[in-house]
């Protein structure tokens, strides 16, 4: 468990989480998820149902992976994830905040799939935010342009992805992750990339603008090579070995 996870777990002692599922112990039904996340900062999802696409515009801790709502209330997760579906016609999950004060969003134990959008089919983040994604899967999403799995935009944002899998996503540019905007920091740790495909470049990641992307040691990725990474000169990418640097360099002007 990372320091970020411990912080969020500690915060749960101060704020009661509400649960969503279909058994008698659940606070809300799956169809109410959009209204619930708009009213409650701590939400836990059971694995009893698949959930519709979701828009987030306020601070939120959204945890899934619980067999039922009783387990969710006592923070007893399973190895499974709670599924959000884009249904082939929408971004699966959006984080949008147009206010100057950033919002903090922590996604954990989620399975985000079957999104289809012009850009950012799995996860789309815009505006000002602090986004943490842990122990989650982002897969089988398709963007017509950028960011099949994840599209990150805005300025001065911090994004951390850990212990997750980004796989089988498709886009023209940046099939796994697309980073835009300015002065954003993306850190990736112990995260699997596999089977992502970009029609042009950036099977794993594409980056433009003055941003920093750091791959921490311990992550497992689909092999870096020509077309795996695609980034402009002002975008800085750090790797955990010089071998990765030599294999991954693929710049566009």
N, C-alpha and C positions, 0 to 999 in steps of 0.2 A: 504494500500500500504506500502510495506516494505521500509527501508532506501535504500536498493539496487535498488528497482524499481525507487525511486526518483532520484537516481544518474544517472541511465540510461536515465530517462526522461529528466533530465537536459542536459545530453550529446547530446541528439537529437537536442537541440537548436544550437549546434555547428556543427553538421554534418547532412546533408540532407539524409533522408532515401529514398531508392528506393522501388517501389512497384511491386508486381507480382500478376497477375490475368488475367481475360479475357475481361474486359470492356475497353472502349476507354481511360479511365484515367490511365490505368496501364502502367508502364514503360517497363515491360517485360512479356512474356508469361510463363505459368507454366513449359513448357518444357525446359526453359533456366535457371532453378533455380540453377543448379550446377555451371554454368559459372557465374551467378550473385553473389553468395556467395563467389566466388573466387576473385571477383573484388571490392565488396562493403562491408564495415563493418557494415552497418545498412540496414536491409532488412525487409520489412513487407509483409505479405501474406494475400490475401483475402480468403474468404471461398468459392469462386466461383468454385474451382476445387480441386481435390486431387493431391498431389505432390509425385514424385518418391523418392526413397531412396537418402540420402544426405550424402556427406563426407565434413567435416569441418576441415581445417588445418591452419586457420588464425583467428585473433580476429574477433568476429561476434556478433552482436545483431540481433537475428531472432525472430520477433514478429508476431504472427498470431491472428486470431479471429476477423478479420474485414470483414464486409458484402461486401464491394467493395473497390476499390483502392482509391476512393475519401475519404471514411471514414478512410482508412489507413493513408493517407497523413495528416489528421487532428487529428489522434490518437483518434478515436471514436470506441472502440471495442464493440463487441456483447458478449453474453453469450456463443456463439458457439466457437469451436476451428477450426483451420486450420489443415487439415489432411495430414500426410505423411504416405505412405504405403510401407511396406516391400515386399508386393506382395507374401508372403509365401516362398521366396527363398533368402532373403537378410536381413542384419541388416538395420533397418529403418533409423537410423542416427548414424554416426560415428564422433567422435572428436579425431583426431590423430595429435600429434605434437611431432616430434622427436628432435626438437631443445631445447637447455637448457633453453631458455627464455620461460616462460609459456605464453600461449595465454588465453585471457578472452573470454568466450562464454556465452551468456545469451539467454536461450530459454524460450519463454513465449507465452501462448495462443495456444499451439500445441496439436494435437491428434496424437500420434505415435503408430501405430498398424500394426498387421499382419507381423511382422518381423519373420524370421526363419534363425537361424545361429548356428554354432557350439557353440559359446558363445556370450553373449551380443546381443540378438535378437532385443530388442527395441532401446536401446542406448548403444553404446560401446565407452568408452573413454580410450585412451592410451597416454603415454608420459607425457608431462608437460602442465598443464592447470588449469584454474580457471573456474569452471562450475557452472552456476546458472540455475535452472529449476523452473519456477513458473507458476502457473495457467495453468497447462498442464496435459494431461492424457497419461499414458503409459500402454497399455493394449493389451491383446490377442496376445502376442508375445511368441515364443517358442525357447528355446536354448537346444541343445542336451546335453550340459554339464552344464556350469555355467551361471547365469545371464539371466534369461528369459526376465525380464523387463529392467534392467540396469546392465551393467558390468563396474566396475571402476578399472583401473589398473594404474601403474606408481608410482612415488615417489614425496612426498612433494606437493601434490595437495590439493586444497580446493574445496569442492563441497557443494552446498546448494540447498536443495529441499524444496519448500514451496507451500502451497495452491494448491496441486496437488493430483492426484489419480493414484495409481499403482495397477492395478487389472487384474485378469484373465490371468496372465502370468505363463508360465510353464518352468521348467528346472529340471535337475537332482539334482543340488545343487544351492541354492539361487534363488528361482523362482522370487521374487520381485526384490531384489538387491543383487549383488555379489561384494564384495570389496576385491581386491587383492593388491599386491604391498607393499610399506612400507611408513610409516609416512604421510599417507593421512588423511585428516579431512573431515568427512561427517556429515553435520548437516541436520536434517529432522524436519520440522515444519508444523503443520496443514495439514498433508498429509494423505490421506486415503489409506490403504492397505486392499484389500478384494479379495477373490477368487483366490489368487496365490497358486500354488501347486508345491512342489518339490518332485521328486520321492524318494530322500533320505532325506535330511534335509534342513531347511532354507526356509520355505514357504514365510516368510516376508523378511528375510535377512540372508546371510551367509558372514562371514568375516574371512580372514586369513591374516597373516602378522601383523606387528606392526602398526596398524591403530587405529584411534579413530572415533567412531560413536556416535552421540548424538541425542536422540529423545527429542525434546523440548516439553514443555507443550502445550496442546491444540490440538495435533494431534489425529486423529481417526484411529484406526487400526483394522484389523481382530484380533480376540482374541489371545493374546500371550499364548503359551502353549508348550508342548513338540513338538519339530520339527519346531516351528515358527521361532526361531533364532538358528543359528548354527555358532559358532565362536571359533577360536583357543585361547589359553590362552594369547598370546601376543597381541591380538586384544581387545581393551578396548571399552566397550559399556556403555553409560550413559543413564539412564531413568529418567523420571520426578516423579517417585514414587517407593517406596520400594515394593509395591504390584506388579508392573510390573517386578521388578527384580526377585522376588520369582517365578512368573509365567513363566518367559521367559528363565531362565537359562537352557541351553542345550549345554554343551561343548563337543568338540571332541579333542582328544590328538594331 
